[in-house]
Amino acid sequence: MNSVQQPESRKAVILGKQRNYNDVVEYLNQHWAVAPDTSLERMRKLDKALDFLSQKIPSILVAGTNGKSLTVHFAAKLLQEEGLSVGSLSAPHILLYNERLSLNNETISNKLFTEIANKVINTAEQADITAHSSELLTAMALQFFLENKVDVAVMELYKGGASDPVNIMPSKVVTITRVTPAEGETDQAIAASVKEMIGIVKKGTTITCGDQNKATLQLLQSMTESQGGIWAMPIRKLANLPYPFEQLHGRCAALAERIAQTFINQTIQPNATIVSDSLLCKPKGLRGRPTLEAKRHSELNPKRTLEQFWKETVNDLPGKFQLLDKEKPSILLDTASNLDAFKNFLLGTRLLHYQRPLKGLAIIIAAEQNTLENEEFLKQVRYFFKKISGHIFICPAQDLDAESQAAESWNVEQVTNNIKTMKVKARACKNFEEAFDLAKKTVDERHGLVAITGSHAVVHAYWKLKGIKKF
């Protein structure tokens, strides 16, 4: 991805200490340890100190258990196709904090990231606000979007809903991708999770959802309506993405289409003339069966369609089922860190095998404690390797970033032994480097695949091993 550079005409005067890029990174790393503020009172104070940035930027909010970053990514592409300037906030990052902030699908440059960070951090310190890093990054995103005069900001609520700093945004369009309960989670715990996520709904907010569980949808709908929100029909279809991504990311793309269309319909003037090349809007009076004159006009002036858009749309988010087929052997990177995402990863790997039979498959998994090691994980692994032969290498989740500093790696020996009881070829490794070296030896250099998954940490470890410091 390209980086957004500082506009030449922009002259910002910032009071307080001037940190360089590395100083900013260190500051953010340290402030993940600040106690979270679920009331959002601290975030509101920071927003006020920055002259109420949240009230100046139209926004779309994306919450849920899985698929949030992809939905943000696809929605931003659609809105950009409509001619809008689009800011995006997503989380977490793999290599650099910059990955979280983008303008029209271009990541923010180090220089601009540093300048905006200084303004936000110094404002917080002058207002005597000891902010959490998630609050600082949210404020930085808003400052970045305002300075670049975006038409809309598409923002991911990384953890939760009501208590996420992004929830200070008075958005009229929101989505919940899906609510996936942890294994053995009680109905009360599921209801609590739904309540937390639905906290992004305000009076008059339109919400749509991609979940397929009827009980969860009923709960979401009742909570939405009780808060004065507008419940839209849940997504059923899959957007027609190129193979194999329709099965993997098609629902996220369909959600993105719905929220982008809702935003466009809500923000245009009721009597405005819709531009002829809009993918998301139709002029009034042309719904339903077209007239002969309209048919002739469309034949002479073929209009780009949503179907064409999706067929040409490629997911280029790092670590989201990212296939590096120029490597020898081919490498597949996926940050799947919970069971639902892991199932999707296995599905995608099978689809790749059906498309082009693999001559050797090795899966390297490194996960944090209490994320993947359960009975359902073992069942999924067993079923997968009944269909496709291969090896699995288990290693610790090394180099956990500052955001996950309280997390611990899973027990490599225990997980390996559990997998072996499923009659799957598994091996414990002391680190990622050892696992990667062994995995490459088990597959064909030209037609084999080494898949790396289980956490952001293991994907980071791959790029670190390759000597890559930024995308």
Protein Blocks (a to p, Z undefined) as FASTA:
>chain_A
ZZddddfklccddedjdddfklmmmmmmmmmmpccdfkommmmmmmmmnopmmlmpccdd
dedjehklmmmmmmmmmmmmnopacdddddddfkbmklmpccehiacdfklmmmmmmmmm
mmmmmnopacdfklmmmmmmmmmmmmnopabdcdddfbgjllpmklmpccfbdcdfbacd
dehiafklmmmmmmmmmmmpcghiacddfbfbfklmmmmmmmmmmnopacddddfbdcdd
ddfklmmmmmmmmmmmmmmmmmmmmmpcfkbccdfkbfkbccehigcjddfklmmmmmmm
ccddfklmmmmpccfbehiapacfkbccdddddfbfbfklmmmmmmmmmmmmmmmccehi
addddddehklmcfklmmmmmmmmmmpgcdddddddehiafklmmpccddfklmmmmmmm
nopacdddfbfklmmmmmmmmpcfklgccddehiaklmmmmmmmnopabZZ
